Amino acid sequence: MKKTIILMALVMITGASFAQTAKSTWLLGGSAGFNSSKQGDFKWTQFNLSPNAGYFFMNNLAAGLSLDFSSYKEENTDAQTMFSVGPFIRYYFVDLGPKAKLFGHGNIGFGSAKFGGNSEGFMNWGIKAGPAFFLNPSIALEATVGYGSFKYSDADDATNTFGVNVGFQIHLGK
């Protein structure tokens, strides 16, 4: 009897965890980041906001659309703002227990940057990974480590970045 109860509890926990990233469910959320740096007398700050919406086409595999807004400000200069839109793909590949999953995420975007009255197009891409901690069956907090790159349309070289972000996702049922 005791073994049966334990087995039933494990099946229920696994099922509840699995339902959060099940086929035909929706994913809404995003992440935000802030960086502040100083080198000698040179200071700069950057803020990033990235909302997204996706659909689970398979269990644990979602794809969707991501927006990205960021603002970069060097001390004593005009701020640079960037906006991009593009697809993303996300895969939850390891259960870390009944309330956590490890995932990988990739995205590509196309957008525009404005600085001091000028505007220029760019392309960006990024990859990140980290745990999603489910506070309940619908809401997950995330912490990620990622690598990204963006390149202005007329630039020869890309700017590469490495950073950490926190975010959340809302998992909506069928």
N, C-alpha and C positions, 0 to 999 in steps of 0.2 A: 504494500500500500504506500509506504513512504517513498519508494522508488518511482511509483506511478505519479505521485504528486510532484516530485522533483522534475520528472520528465515533462509533465504538463506545464509546469512553470517555465522551464527552459524553452519549450516550444512557443509559449505565449510571449516571452521576452524577445525571442528571435523574430517572431512574426511582427511584433510591434515595432521593432527596430527596422525590419525590412520594409514595412509599409511606408515609412518616411521617405524612401527613395524608390518607391514602386512605379512600375510602368503606368502610364496614363495619369500621372499626378503633375502638379505644377510647382514651380519654384519661383519665389519673388524675394528680392532682398538687395543686398549690396555691401559695399565696404567703404571705409573712409581711412585716410591716412594723413599724417602731418609730420613734416620734417623741418627742423631748424638747424642750421649749420653756421659755423664761424671758423674762419681761417685768418688769423691775425686780426686786422681791422675790418676784414671783408665778411659781411653777414648776409644770409639769405634764408628765406622760408618757403615752404611749399605745402599746399593743401590739395587733397585729392578726394573726390567723391565719385563712386562708381555703382549706380543702381543697375539691376539686371532682372530679367524675366525669362524663364525657361520652362521646358516641358520634358518630362522623362519619357523618352521613346522606347527605352528598355529599362529593366530593373537596374538601378544604380547609375544610369547614363542619361544625362540631361544635356540639351542644347537649347540655345536661345539667343537673345539680343542683349547687348550690354552697352550702356552709355558711360562716358568717362568725362568728367569735368575736373580740371586742375588749374590752380593759380600758383604762379611762381613769382616771387618778389625778391629782388636784390635791394639792399639798402641804398637809398638815394637814387633809385631808378623807377621807371614805370613798371607796373605789374604786367606779367605775361599771362594771358588766359588761354586755355586750350579746351576744345570740345571735340569728342569723337564718338562714333557709333560703329558697331560691328558685331559679328557673331561670336559666341563662346561655346565651349564644350566642357563638361564637367563629369568626372567619374569617381564614384565612391567605391574604393577598392578594398578597404580593410575595416572590419568591425573592431572597434577598440573597447567593446563592452556593450551593454544594452543601451547606453545613452550617448555613444560617441562613435564617429566614423572618420576614417582618414580619406581625404579626397585629393585629386589633382584637377587643375583647371587651366585651360588655355584660351586665349582670345586674340583677335586681330581687330584693328579699328582704323578708320579713315576719318580725318577731321581737319579742323582749321585752328590756327593759333593767331592771336592778336597781341601785338606789342607796340605801344607808342603810336597808334593810328595805322600801322601796317598789318596786313593779314597774309598768312601763308599756309598752304595745305601741308599735311603730313600723314604718315602712316605709322601705326604703333602696333606692337604685339607684346604678349606677356604670357608667362607660365607661373603658376604658383601651386603650393601644396600645403596642407595642414589639416588639423583636426576640426571636425564640426561637433560641438557639444549640444545635444538636444535637451533643452530645458523642459520641454513637453513634446508630445507627438508632432507638433506643428512648428515650433520655433527652435532654431539652432544658432548658437554663437560660434564664430569661427576665428581662428588665429592662423595666419598664413605667412609663409616666407616665399618670396618670389623674385623673378628676374624679368626684366622687360627692356624694350628698346623702342625708340622712336626716331624717325628720320624725316626732316623737312624735304619737301619736293625738290628743291634746288640744291640741297646739301650733298656733299660727297661722302660724309661720314655720319653714322648714326650715334645717338646718345644712348648709352646703356645704363640701366639702373638695377640696383639690388635693394630690397627692402622688406619690411614687415607691415602687415595690415591686420586690422580687426574688422569683422563684419558680422552680419546676421543674415539668415535666410528664413523665409516662411514657406513651409511645405503644405500645399493645399491638396486635399484629397480629390478623388474622382468626381 
